[in-house]
Amino acid sequence: MTEFNEAKYAEGREVLVSVHDVRRTFWRGEEPVHALDGITLNIYRGEYICVMGPSGSGKSTFFNAVGGLDTPTSGRVFIDGVDMAQLNADELAFLRCRKIGYVFQQFNLNTTMTALDNVTLPMVFAGVSADESRARGMALLERVGLGDRWNHRPKEMSGGQMQRVAIARALANNPSILLCDEPTGNLDLKSGKDIHLLLHDLNKKGGVTVICATHDPNMLSVSDRMVWISDGRIARIAESKDVEIAQNSLGAGEEED
């Protein structure tokens, strides 16, 4: 596989997320567990990047650090040039509300609310009027192919439909970053493929930067770049097109070392 050339890849691109030597240590009794062990990575505006690795590798911890859902033990995370460590609780909440949309494996929908109410909920916290929230929420549900399901509750939907509602909700306040943590992990193959294509469409046509933590190798076909994390460190970075070329050259039934 072609070795990744960061300088060449970065030409003409604008850094949106910058992670500098981020470490996150948990304690198991008196034993430290280094979930992240010195991660440094730039993510560029308009990029679709997949972070891959086995369970326990540090993918979700990385996701939480970038999304402001957890505080690194050391190191710094910048979003659009803003050092998240320098923000107070209100400022951090403001940034998360308006800059970042979150999509989780478990959907995390309110089961008593309709699809439309779930989508418009983040707008309430952003101070959007009821009329605008409804109009924007309906437009988002149309965008993800669920305009006719706006009045349905999660129990009346399939897993793929619930994930589409979750994606619409993540887009509620027009974020520049969409953070997806195993977005196809609870879906069947067809529903997972539909979510891949939806995220790709949002990225390429909507200009949303997508950062996806995943086990799913099918994400390769829609992403720009792959980052592999192992034992809390970046093990490898590659452009997806180079990975596809390498896989095709190996032939059926073979795997790359």
Helices and strands as residue ranges (DSSP letters): H 6-10, E 15-28, E 31-44, E 48-52, H 59-66, E 74-79, E 82-83, G 84-86, H 89-99, E 100-104, H 115-125, H 130-143, G 147-149, G 154-156, H 159-170, E 177-181, H 189-206, E 209-214, G 217-221, E 225-230, E 233-239, H 240-250
